[in-house]
């Protein structure tokens, strides 16, 4: 079976986010007041072939731990859906 995967990577709470801070500081100058707690992350979409959803999720979790994230400072939210 083929599964559609979305991996959303964000810095863990308490980890400094200089990109988010820069964006947050710039927003009032652009006319956007009241926006706070800006955090920048990344997302990846891809397909995985696996026997079932549990196997696909396990494969993606391993991929996140070894390649797609820095598990010391980043968390990944994984969404797996059959295509």
Long-range contacts (C-beta under 8 A, 24 or more apart in sequence): 1-49, 1-50, 1-51, 1-52, 1-56, 1-82, 2-47, 2-48, 2-49, 2-82, 2-83, 3-47, 3-48, 3-49, 3-50, 3-53, 3-56, 3-80, 3-81, 3-82, 3-83, 4-45, 4-47, 4-80, 4-81, 4-82, 4-83, 5-44, 5-45, 5-46, 5-47, 5-48, 5-56, 5-60, 5-78, 5-79, 5-80, 6-43, 6-44, 6-45, 6-78, 6-79, 7-43, 7-44, 7-45, 7-60, 7-64, 7-68, 7-76, 7-77, 7-78, 7-79, 8-41, 8-42, 8-43, 8-76, 8-77, 8-79, 9-41, 9-42, 9-43, 9-44, 9-64, 9-68, 9-69, 9-74, 9-75, 9-76, 10-39, 10-41, 10-74, 10-75, 10-77, 11-39, 11-40, 11-41, 11-73, 11-74, 11-75, 12-73, 12-74, 12-75, 15-73, 15-74, 44-68, 47-83, 48-80, 53-80, 53-82, 56-80
